[in-house]
Amino acid sequence: MTLQDYRNDIQRCSRCSLCKWLPLAQIKSWRFANACPSMVWGNFHAYSAGGRMIAALSLLDGRIDYTDKLVEIVYQCQMGGACDVSCKVNRDLDPLEVMLELRAKCVEDGQVLPAHMVMIESLRSDDNVLGELKAERGKWAEDLDVKDITKEKADVLYFAGCRYSFDQDLWKIARDTIALLKMAGVDVGISGKEEACCGGRAFEIGYRGEFTKYAEHSIETWNAADVRTVVTSCSDCYGAFKFHYPRIGKKMNFEVLHITEYLDRLIKEGRLKPTKKVPLQVTYHDPCHLGRLSEPYIPWEGVERKVLGQVVIKDPPKEYRRGTNGIYEPPRDVLRSIQGLELVEMERIKEYAWCCGAGGGVMEAYPEFAQWTADERIEEAKATGAEALVTACPWCERSFRDALEHNGAKIKLYDIVELLLEAL
């Protein structure tokens, strides 16, 4: 698809501003009623999904040209998709797809950010977006008794992803994950230093060629290794595997699960039995890519026509991503399985969750905006009275860790894996 393919969606945007807020029925207070971090941060309509639709149409029609401010507006967005979910409460439009195509057009036209170029150069040279050496990728798993699927077969591949592979503050979580899987008797293996980026970040910032290269590499490698199941702890990777990979048309002969889905399955099968009490009141943050952005890709081929010259229909009917089929209950069920642990919810949860701030290249290009977004979520977590904020994504954890170090908020931060291991 290209930006031109979404012209009808762009023209049908009524500039109603619903993309800026939670749907009315979901609003519990004025304080946490916003859906779009970019809009609140930029404080001008241009920073909303509707504003970017206007800009996209003007570019297509040649009414405007690129400026530094326009490029900033395009990229100062985490691409978390809350606007898309709110829009679809009333309209069957795809504002997130429009914004993705707008970024792809920017890249095609050479309108890129220096910070994003650094990411892409790192990807091209060392197969990761963090500027780290490829040879260092497997260090997180040193001394672990775990199979290497490049040398021997394993039923389950654990895919760590770039952040867990290189962020030493988070290595323990990846190592704890392997420990949990082995405790459950899972035949698990890793790719070590041969693992490569999922390509999801490249897709989000508009570099389609790089994304396709890494998606094809991953699918071909895992099919050849005869892996039955790919399990990842990274929500960004999971979202890429579930939604973006199928779009390139390569057959995937393996099941994809997020670690919270797999742990929930292992607990319900009796292979993991959390019996120790963990007396803690927690609130859970839904990562964007594990929640609303993880809905499986559903291809559609059909025609669009108008009934009575007015009502637009898709023939056959098109299934839209509305965020409702994301991974919401498995992580909560894992938490509920832990004795003594009490889960209290924030106001914005599941498909309406507020972003952690790390996505869409914002952490790299606009760190102050990323930190502000994380601060907002931490304030929402604190408002529940919970002792701890829990999530299931390394990018969210990195964003929240950085924010907590900066703002000094008195709330603990955990990964679900850490709490489950403590309960065994």
Secondary structure, DSSP 8 states (H G I E B T S, - for coil): --GGGGHHHHHH-----GGGB--GGG---STT-B--HHHHHH-SGGGSHHHHHHHHHHHHTTS----HHHHHHHHS-----HHHHHHTTT----HHHHHHHHHHHHHHTT---HHHHHHHHHHHHHSSSSS--GGGGGGGGTT---EETTTS--SEEEE-HHHHHH-GGGHHHHHHHHHHHHHTT--EEE-GGG----SHHHHHTT-HHHHHHHHHHHHHHHHHTT-SEEEES-HHHHHIIIIIGGGGT----SEEEEHHHHHHHHHHTTSS---S---EEEEE---TTTTGGGS-------EEEEETTTEEEEES------STTSS-HHHHHHHHTSTTEEE---SS-GGG----S-TTTHHHH-HHHHHHHHHHHHHHHHHTT-SEEEES-HHHHHHHHHHHHHH--S-EEEEHHHHHHHT-
